Amino acid sequence: MIALAHPILSFLAGLSAVSAADCSFKGIELKGKVQFVESFPDIKIQYVDSFPDIKVKFVESFPDDCGEWQVVESFPDFKVQIVTSFPDVKVQVVDSFPGVK
């Protein structure tokens, strides 16, 4: 029975929880104003150099497109916590062409 679980776990591990159709994670749009927190995040992210779930561009204003994030200290659209393992979403920071493939 354990042998059957490995292919299923491998398949599930390869699936991204980020929806490319609406640029969201569990109903949270991955654009807009973001606040970085140490606890009680909406999303746990891990920075990666390759194979991201989403490419993010940090902007100073008008974070209206998928993958555009504006860092704020209050009134965020969503809160994130940076982790080094077991992230909800893997993020690659880019200077251009943000979004989900």
N, C-alpha and C positions, 0 to 999 in steps of 0.2 A: 504494500500500500504506500509506503514512503516513496518508492520509485516513481509512482504515478504522480505524486505531489510535486516533484522537481520540475517537470515540464510545465505544469500549470503555474508554479511560482515564477519560473523564468519568463513565461509569457506575460504574466501580470506585472512583473518588474519592468518590462519593456514598455508598458503603456504609460502615457503621460496623462496626468490628471487635468492638464490644461486643455481647455476646449478651444481649438483653432477657429471654430465657427463663430464664437462670440467673444473670444479673447478673455476667458474667465476661468477661475478656479473655484469650484463649488459655489457658483453663483456670484463670486466677487470679481468684478471687472478688473483686469490687470492693466489699468491705465488710471491716471489721476493723481491725487495728492496722497502721499504715503508717509507714514510716521514709523521710524525705527524704534522698537521697544525691546526691553530685556525680558519681559514676561507678558503673558496673555495676548499673544499675537493672533491675528486672523489667519496668517500664513507664515510658515517657517520656510526660509529660503536658504539656499547654499549657492555661493558664487562658484562657477565653473568656467573653464577655458574652452571646453568642447562639449558637444551634445547637450545643449541647454533645452529646457522646456520652453523658455521664452528669452528673447533678446531684449534688454532694457536700455533705454537712453534716458539719462537724467536731464531734465530741462528746468529752466528757471521760471517758466510760465506756460500756460495753456497746454497742459498734459492731456490732450484730447484724443490722441491716436493710440492704438494698441501698443503696449510696451513703453509708452512715455510716462515717466514718473517724475513728480515734483516733490521734493522732500520738504515736509512741514513739521512744525512742533505742536500744532494744535489743529483740530477740526480736519483730521485725515479722512479720506475715502476708505482706506484700509490700513491696518497695522501689520508690520512684518518684523520677524526676529531672524537674525542671521545665525545659522547653525552650521556645524561642520559634518554632521551625519544625520541621516534620516530626515531629509527635507521634504516638504510638501511640493516645492517647486525648485527646479534648478535654473539659475539665472546667469546669463552672460551679459556683461556690460559692454555696450557698443557706442560708437560715436555716430553711426548712421544705420538706417534700415532696421529699426526695432520691430518687434512683433513675434508672432508665432508662425511656424511653417505649417 
